[in-house]
Amino acid sequence: MNPNDPVNSHLAPVAVPDPAALAAVQRLCDLTDPYATGPAEDELFATAMAEINAWHAERSPFFRSLYEATAAGEPFRAPLVHANFFKRHEVLSIDRDAVDLHLTSSGTTGQKSQMFFDTWTIRSAQRMVARIFERNGWITPHEEVNYLLYSYQPAPDLKLGTSFTDNYLCDFAPARQVEYALRHTGNGHEFDPFGCIAALRRFAQDDVPVRILGFPAFLWFTLERMRAMGLPPVRLPEGSLVILGGGWKGHADQQIGKDTFYARVTEQLGVPSDRIRDTFGSVEHCIPYIECAQHRLHAPVWSRVFVRDTRTLEPLPYGEVGFLHLVSPYITSVPAQSVVMGDLAELHPGESCGCELDTPWFVHRGRAGVSRNRSCAVAAAELMKGLS
């Protein structure tokens, strides 16, 4: 293995900060099958949660007081912390000089989650993404691709989690060309629909696959603009892949149903349905949730997913809508191992999907109370005002 190869580096071993205190966390995050499930995995997960709770209780006065008041004596359970907490507070369980990466969750306006990552936390999360890409056959180190990124073009001091993620995903196949939908102007970013259309038409004439990554609203807007201009469909080369993420947020009133959206991508770009996948993730919880071929968001082995009543926060049964609650012991830098998101969702048993995966899956039902709870997609959506 060449350690300097980006793909190999993302799959390479990485050690927890304290191998004695976090032995189960290490074993859990070292699991190579992203969707392994069973009693052994459940037991390992519970042990890892007990370890990470003890880790944060020892290092974070905030978490220690919360844990002792609400969850002491329940090793698997961690206190519920709402994602909005991280928009107003910087709470670390590591020294500042151990911070390897600092990311925020929103654009140039609105509240920002300030999340800090040590080497273990960010590299273990990246390795999870690599494991899922590997399982799906999307790691092609010997095949160039053209990239169209529906995200922010890198700029000095840009620390947005979405921009970091989309650029990281470019490591899994070497780039021939890279185009950005949100171009850096020197004074912020602007959405460039005509540049996106030109890139798609140019890429369709090339002999390598295309990978489209980023906000779905911008891709939809590009398809709409192509249709309004009377442009014929293009056919992107075989092997092209669409990985969406970030949601519709600020344009929820214009959100298109998934089946309709995917059908338009196939119609206008020639990418088949099984090569179009949505994702869910956040800077507060970096575990990757990537759709299966049936377009369901399954929980990977490194996390557990719950849905909680919006009034009582009690866990809800399958099929009922409530707050999305995400749990994982992977994070050592910040006590964000048990986060209640500002998102509504419903959970379903794994066997009800019909794909080969057995872990539970969830349906994202949008944001709850979005007027003040802005995200990077909200800020990005503002760039589209007046363009539709």
N, C-alpha and C positions, 0 to 999 in steps of 0.2 A: 504494500500500500504506500502510495506516495503522499506524505503528509501535507505537501504543498498543493495538491489537487483539491479544489474547493469541495467537490462531492465527498471525497475521502475524508476530508477534515470534518465534515458535518456528521459522518457516520462513525468517526473515530471515538474510542473510549474517552470518557471524561469523568473525573473523580469528584465526589461530594467534598465539601470543605472539611468534614470530620468523619472519616470512615468508621470510627467506632460508634459515634452517636447516631449516624445516619446510614447504618448498614442496610436496612430494609428499603430506605429511599433509593439507595444505589441499586439494589437488586430489582426494584420495581422499574426504575427508569432504564435499566439495562435490558428489559424484555424486548425482544426483537420482533415479535408478532404484534402488530399494532392493535389487533382486535381479539387477542386471547381472552377467554372468559372461563370461569369455573371456580370451585371452592378454593383451590390453591392461590389463584390470583386475588380472590376476595380477602383471604387471610393475610396475604402479603400487603395488600393495600391498607388494611386496617392497622397493621403493625407500622407501616410507613407513616400513616397519619399520626399515630401516637408519637413517633419519633419527631416529626416536624412540629407538632404542637409543643413538645418539650423544648425543642430548639428555639422557637420563637418566644415561649414563656420565659426562658432564661435570658433572652437578649433584647426583648422589647417590653418596656414597662406598660405601654398601651395594651399589647396583647395579653400580657400576664394578668393585668387587672380584669380584663374582659373574660379571659379564660377561667380564672378563679371564681368569677361571679356567675358564669353561665354554664360552663362545660367541664369543670373539674371532676375527675372520676369517670369521665366518658372518653376513653382514649381515641375512639374513632371520630367522635364528633368534635368539630371546631366551632367556635362562636361564629355567628353569621356577621359578616362585614359587608355593607353595601358598597358597590363600586363607586358611588358618589363620595364616599369618605375620602378616597384617594384624590379627589379633585380639590380638596381643601386642606389636606394634611400630608406631610412627608414623614412617613414612619418607616424606619429601617431597622433591620436586625443584623446589620453588618456595619463596620466602620466605613466612613465616607471614602477612604482611600482604597477600599476593596470594591468600589462600584466600577464595573467594567463598561456599562452602557446605561444611558439615561434617555428614556423615551417619554413622549407625551401622547395624549389620546385625541387632541382636538387641533383645529386649525388656528389661524391667527386671531380669532375672536372666540369668546365663550370660555367656559370652565375647562380646565385641563387636568387630567390625571397625571400626576408626576410619579412615574414608576422607575425603579432603580434595580439593576440586575448585576449580580456578580457573575463571574465566569461560568460557574456551574449552572446557574439558573438559565442563562440565555443559551448556552451550548446544549444543555439537555433538551430545551424546548426546540431548538433547531434540529436536533437529532430526531425528535419525534416526527417533525415534518418530513425529514429525509426518509424515515422508515415507512411512512405512508406513501410517499412518492415512489419509493422503491417497490412497495407491494403492488402499486398500480402500474408499474412499468414506465413511469414518467421520468426516470433518470436515464438520460441518453448522452453520456459524456463524449461520445464519438460522432454525434450528429448535431450539426449546427441548426439553429432555429432563428427566426426573426421575432422580435418581441414588440408588442404594442402594449404599453403599460398605461392603464387608466388610473393613474395615480400621479403624485407630485414629482416633477423633475427635481433631482437633488439640487440643493442650494446650500450656501453657507449657513450653519446653525440650524438647519432643518432637522428636527428630532421626532417627527411624526412616526408612530408605530406602523401605519399603513405603508408609508414610503420605505421604511426599513424592511418590512416583510416582502413587498413586491420586488425590491432589488435583490433580496436574499434568494427568492425563488428563481432568479435568473441563473443561479449557480448550477442548477440541475441539468442544463443543456447549454453548450457554448453559444454565445451570441454572434450572429452575423451583423444584424442591425438592431438598434434599440430606438424606439420612438415613444415619446411621452404625450399623453393627452393633456395634462396640466403642465403647461410650459412655464418655466421660471423667466420672468420678464426683467428682473433686476429690482422690481418693486412689488413682489408678490408673485402669484401664479394666475394664469389665464387658461381657460379651457379652449382648445383649438380643434373644433370639429372638422374643419376642412383639412387640417394636417392629418387627422385620424383617417379620414376617407382616402386621402392621397396615399397614406402608408398602406392601407388595406389593398388598394388597387395595385400598388407597386409590389407588395408581398405576394399577391396572387399570381404574379408573373414570374416569381422566383421559383427555385427548385428545392427549397427547404421548407419544413413545417413552420407554422406561425403559432406563437403562444401569446394569448391575450390574457392579461392579468389586471385585476383591480375592481373599481366601483362599477356595479351593474348599471346604474342610472346613466353613466356616461356612454357605455356601450349601446344602451337602448337609444339614447339621443342620437348617436352616430347612425344607427340603422334608420331612425326616423328621418334624419336629414338626407340620407341617401335616397330614401323613397320619395321625399318631397322634391328632390332635385331631378327625379326621373332617372336615376342611375340604375343600370341593370345589376342583378346580383353578381357577386364575385365568387369564385370557388377557390378557397384557400387550399394549399397542398395537403395531400394525405398525411395524417399524423398530427395535424394541427390540434391545439388544445386551448380551451377557454376555462380559466380558473377565476371565479368571481369572489369578491369579498368586500365588506364594508357596508352593505345594505343600501337602502334608498333614503332613509332618515328624512332629510329636509324636503324630499319630494314623495313622501308616502302617498299623497293624494293622486300621484301620477304612476304609482307602482303598477307594474304589469304582472299578471299571474305567471307563475313559473312555467307552466306548460306553453302558454302563448309566447313568452319571451324566448324560451329555448327553441321553439318552432321557427321563430323569426331568425334566430342566429343560424339555424340549419338552412333556412330558405335563402337568406341573403349572403351568407358567408360559406356555406357548404360544409360546416362542421357538424358531424353527427351527434345525436343527443348524448350518447355515452361518453363523449369527449367534452361535454360541457358540465362543469361542476361548480356549485356554490360552496362557500365555506362560512364558518362562523368563528370568530375569535375576538380578542380584545387585548389591549395593552395591560389590563389588570389581571388577565388570565390567558396566558400564551399557549395553552394546550390547543393543538389544531383539531378542528372539527370539519371534516371534508366529506362532501356527499359521496355516497356509494353510487353504483351504476343506476340504481332506482331513485336516485336524487333524495336520499334520506341522510340526515346528519347523525351518524352513529358516534357514541362515546368511545374513544380509544381506551386501551387497557390502563393508561396512566391517569385516568380521571373517573369521576362518578358524577352523574347529572341528576338533579332533582327539580321538581317544580313545586313552588310554595304558594299557599293562599295569599292573595294580595292584602288581606286584612289581618289574618292571624299569623302568617308565615309558617303555618303548619304544612307538612308535606302533603301533596295532593296525589290521588291515584292516577293511573294511566288515563290519558285522554282528556283531562281537565286542564284548563288554561290558568296559569299563574306566573309568578316571577320565576325566572330561570336562575337556578342555584348551581354553581359549578365548584367542584371540589377536586383538589389535587395536591399531593405533598411534595411536588417537584421544586417549589420555590423556597429558597433559603434567604433571599435578600430582603424580602418584605413579607409581613404576615398576611398574605393574600391567598392562603391555601383554601379558603372557604368564602367565596364571593357571591353575593346576591346581585345579579345584574339588573339594570334598568330596562330589561327586555321581558316581554311576555312570551311564553312557550307552552307547548304541551308535549308530554313524554309518552312514548309507546314502547312496548316490549320488542326485543330484537327479532323474535320469530315472526312478527307481524309484517316485516318489511318485504320478505320474499327474495332478498339477495342472500349471499353466502355468509354474511356477517351475523353474529348472534348477540351482539351487545345492544342495549337499548338505544333508541334514536329519538330525536326531538324535532318538532316543527317550530320554527321561529315565527311568532305572531306579531312582531313589531315592537316598538318602544313604548314604554309607559311613561306618560308625563314628559313629553319631549321638549316642551317650550323652553325650559331652562337647562335641560340635560343635553347639551350639544356634543357633537362628536366630530371627528375629522370629515366624515361624510357630509355632515350638515354644513360645515364651512365650505367644503368642495362644491356642494349643491348651489351655494350662493353664486358661484362662478358661472352657473348656467342660467341665471335670471336674465330674461330678455332674449334668450337664444332659442327658446322652443316656440 
